[in-house]
């Protein structure tokens, strides 16, 4: 049972979160839906500003979330287990922050109470992305901003709140 004095993301491990809690961690930045290129020799990842065709470029949310795997077969479903192996999520991603023992930044919608706060803070891809339907060659769209660490993201570990044990 979580301590109600602290928000769930400070008291509940990723693997113990309910589906609703897990889904609410997504801040709606849209960066995970950007196409990335991986260098075969160095394994380095390069972000592009080219978004999946299902991403609504204004809201930065999937326009077909429930059926995305049928429409985009290589879409990745984030789970606590897969987070250990993923190296392509942006450093501002709540799943990565929580995985690494950090707290959510003030502009995260769970902290601010507004889905617009991510956009107002300039953290999201709103106004910076192009749809894959219009882009052409991905190599022509390399950008650095998705991999940048925005202000408000502490690089130090936060203190984990104690979890209540069932006994």
C-alpha atoms as one frame of an Amber mdcrd trajectory, in Angstrom:
protein
   0.000   0.000   0.000   1.391   3.419  -0.939   1.830   6.251   1.540  -0.768
   8.861   0.568   1.501  11.633   1.874   3.672  11.105  -1.204   2.700  10.814
  -4.878   2.524   7.289  -6.260   5.634   7.655  -8.436   7.694   8.214  -5.273
   6.298   5.222  -3.406   5.476   2.652  -6.074   7.999   0.820  -8.217   7.420
   0.857 -11.953   6.657  -2.857 -11.923   4.052  -2.406  -9.164   2.162   0.457
 -10.806  -1.386  -0.006 -11.983  -2.062   0.430 -15.694  -3.574   3.845 -14.949
  -0.509   4.954 -12.955   1.863   3.646 -15.635   0.039   5.425 -18.441  -0.121
   8.687 -16.475   3.688   8.818 -16.333   3.774   9.659 -20.038   4.207  13.428
 -20.154   3.060  13.742 -23.767   6.317  15.136 -25.126   6.143  13.000 -28.302
   9.917  12.409 -28.367   9.636   8.631 -28.133   7.642   8.685 -31.372  10.453
  10.339 -33.304  12.412   8.230 -35.755  15.942   7.521 -34.668  18.957   6.268
 -36.560  21.579   3.977 -35.068  25.155   3.955 -36.323  26.060   0.352 -37.184
  29.705   0.825 -36.224  29.488   2.922 -33.054  25.963   2.001 -31.899  25.334
   5.740 -31.382  21.758   6.928 -31.636  20.778   9.976 -33.659  17.414  11.619
 -33.208  15.461  13.101 -36.057  12.568  15.532 -35.937  10.505  13.076 -37.991
   7.502  11.730 -36.100   5.512   8.560 -36.588   2.587   9.159 -38.890   0.186
   8.436 -35.997   1.561  11.186 -33.770  -0.642  14.262 -33.521   1.966  16.998
 -33.906  -0.097  19.493 -31.881  -1.020  17.382 -28.838   2.101  15.169 -29.123
  -0.083  12.127 -28.442  -0.772   9.084 -30.565  -3.857   9.593 -32.697  -4.560
   5.855 -32.672  -3.140   4.683 -29.357  -5.362   1.634 -28.842  -4.766   0.266
 -32.361  -1.217   1.532 -32.950   0.369  -1.931 -33.127  -1.881  -2.916 -36.025
  -1.070   0.274 -37.895   2.630   0.491 -36.937   3.889  -3.056 -36.290   7.306
  -1.906 -35.051   5.823   0.434 -32.433   7.366  -0.417 -29.067   5.226  -1.065
 -26.023   7.024   0.290 -22.974   7.023  -2.024 -19.982   9.096  -2.054 -16.793
  11.035  -5.062 -18.104  11.952  -3.479 -21.438  13.136  -0.214 -19.809  16.344
  -1.903 -18.679  17.404  -2.442 -22.294  16.164   0.732 -23.963  18.768   3.367
 -24.743  16.786   5.575 -27.093  14.286   7.300 -24.818  15.020  10.968 -24.138
  16.588  11.881 -20.779  13.439  13.822 -19.829  11.224  10.713 -20.131   9.379
  10.049 -16.869   9.863   6.305 -17.231  13.628   6.804 -17.408  13.650   9.349
 -14.579  11.691   7.054 -12.258  13.718   4.017 -13.338  16.887   5.893 -12.427
  15.571   7.006  -9.031  14.853  10.620  -9.950  11.746  12.665  -9.327   9.423
  14.135 -11.916  10.228  17.727 -12.931   7.839  20.567 -12.153   6.628  20.763
 -15.778   5.426  17.148 -15.784   1.605  17.081 -15.985   1.370  14.944 -12.833
   3.168  17.704 -10.916   1.655  20.732 -12.650  -1.881  19.418 -13.041  -1.967
  20.526 -16.686  -1.279  18.596 -19.899  -0.161  21.904 -21.410   2.735  22.406
 -18.965   5.074  20.174 -21.003   4.421  22.335 -24.065   4.559  25.639 -22.186
   7.967  24.665 -20.784   9.228  23.956 -24.326  10.039  20.335 -23.470   7.717
  18.689 -25.976   8.122  18.333 -29.709   5.240  20.694 -30.456   6.279  22.961
 -33.296   9.568  21.101 -33.804   8.440  17.907 -35.544   7.416  16.884 -39.022
   5.313  13.865 -39.977   7.025  10.938 -41.648   4.529  11.375 -44.482   6.190
  14.668 -45.428   9.798  14.161 -44.367  11.695  12.325 -47.067  15.113  10.989
 -46.045  15.605  10.683 -42.288  19.260  11.633 -42.669  18.113  15.103 -43.727
  16.322  15.633 -40.396  18.940  14.983 -37.694  18.427  17.096 -34.548  19.906
  17.299 -31.044  17.003  18.685 -28.995  15.320  15.364 -28.090  18.512  14.128
 -26.382  19.176  17.344 -24.466  18.619  17.387 -20.723  16.068  20.134 -20.101
  16.124  22.360 -17.040  14.176  20.832 -14.207  15.617  17.377 -14.752  18.000
  16.710 -11.920  20.836  14.378 -12.736  21.209  13.343  -9.117  19.288  10.505
  -7.574  16.318  11.488  -5.482  15.692   9.925  -2.149  13.120   7.186  -2.499
  10.189   7.467  -0.170   9.798   4.456   2.094   7.347   1.863   0.879   4.909
   0.457   3.337   5.233  -3.248   3.696   2.133  -5.410   3.937   3.238  -6.750
   7.264
